[in-house]
Amino acid sequence: APVTAASLIQSGAAPAAANLPPSATRHRINTSLTFDTLVPGRANQMARTAALHVAGAPGQMYNPLFIYGGVGLGKTHLIHAVGNALLKDRPDARVLYLHAEQFISDVVKNYQRKTFDELKAKYHSLDLLLIDDVQFFAGKDRTQEEFFNAFEALLAKRAHIIMTSDTYPKGLVDIDERLTSRFDAGLTVAIEPPELEMRVAILIKKAEAENAPMPEDVAFFIAKNVRANVRELEGALRKVLAYSRFSHKEINIQLAREALKDLLSIQNRQISVENIQKTVADFYKIKVADMYSKKRPASIARPRQIAMYLAKELTQKSLPEIGELFGGRDHTTVLHAVRKIGGERQKNTELNQQLHVLEQTLKG
């Protein structure tokens, strides 16, 4: 089966899926993507709580629910989980999951046949619409118009809409403002890259599902080296498990290092503190020298703190080592920057989006 963003925070077996009606298949819902198989953590806490609320009381609060974040973080898993939960409570509910591209091709097909009534009948009668990657609507005026009509019709009859995107509503380009303002009218929540403890929990749970118990120290080693998203985490786990099976060796740190040597060398080569300093300086239009200077105006101090935060997130350097590379600053200065930017990112959508862009740029 193809690996999708949705399938990656799964623990494997999904007992809850067995209780779902066969009709779930016509809804395009993946029955193994439930709340039970989603590993909870700080990274998905708000999005998961909001999704649970919608599943329990669709059509009421948080409508529409807009979930955004980078690839492979579990956005798709989360919206399937809502569909599965609703169908378990109400097997006759009219639920539909689709990728934005499927909606686009539906519009094209109905445009060619001049059968827009069919399109309306299909989408306007739903109780719950789950739609992935709405950024794909960019530049497609007729699609946006039809989606706007469906959106208005569903909200008017108190049906629920959940959307995912790689960026927050105001960050979407080439999408009509009347649509983006409606996307933002309910609740907008981010899914972040998982923190270390959550990455470890995902690895251990996933390894258990593969009947290959993983020692905690090995899970920590992999989790420390694979930070970008859950999809990469699962790829690394597959490599380690395969290496263990082929070489008939038990899983330990040495084996994990062997199995992941290509990945580790690419990562170490790609992201250095110097690279982070240059990328952040370019982004905020300051000089690289300002990163290690003693100057303290906000226009310099803030990008410097952001660069320190990213250095801690994306490299293996310790706080004192990072401080040294920022003009011999004390490790407590680095810790303050890491905590300040990490805390602000949870609340400040604009900062969070800037960090997403910087992270994606640095990961190449």
DACORTA-V611031 format. One record per pair of residues at least 6 apart in sequence whose C-alpha atoms are under 6 Angstrom apart, sorted by sequence separation. I is the first residue (numbers start at 1). J is the second residue. If there is no record, write none. Layout:
BEGIN
<<I;J> <I;J>>
END
This chain:
BEGIN
<<110;116> <207;213> <281;287> <323;329> <345;351> <226;233> <281;288> <323;330> <345;352> <323;331> <204;214> <278;288> <169;180> <320;331> <319;331> <291;304> <17;31> <17;32> <240;256> <243;259> <14;32> <200;219> <240;259> <200;220> <200;223> <199;223> <11;37> <124;150> <10;37> <55;82> <10;38> <9;38> <124;153> <309;338> <124;154> <135;165> <277;307> <55;86> <128;159> <132;163> <133;164> <134;165> <94;126> <95;127> <99;131> <100;132> <127;159> <128;160> <129;161> <130;162> <131;163> <132;164> <133;165> <305;337> <94;127> <95;128> <96;129> <97;130> <98;131> <99;132> <100;133> <128;161> <97;131> <100;134> <218;252> <292;326> <139;174> <218;253> <291;326> <292;327> <138;174> <193;229> <138;175> <273;311> <104;143> <33;77> <35;81> <33;80> <34;81> <33;81> <29;80> <5;72> <6;74> <20;88> <27;95> <27;96> <28;97> <6;76> <6;77> <66;162> <68;164> <70;166> <63;160> <64;161> <65;162> <66;163> <67;164> <68;165> <69;166> <64;162> <66;164> <68;166> <59;158> <68;167> <59;159> <68;168> <59;160> <58;160> <65;186> <67;188> <69;190> <64;186> <65;187> <66;188> <67;189> <68;190> <69;191> <63;186> <67;190> <62;186> <62;187> <47;189> <44;191> <43;191> <43;192> <43;194> <73;229> <41;198> <72;229> <73;230> <72;230> <72;231> <11;205> <11;206> <12;209> <11;209> <8;231>>
END
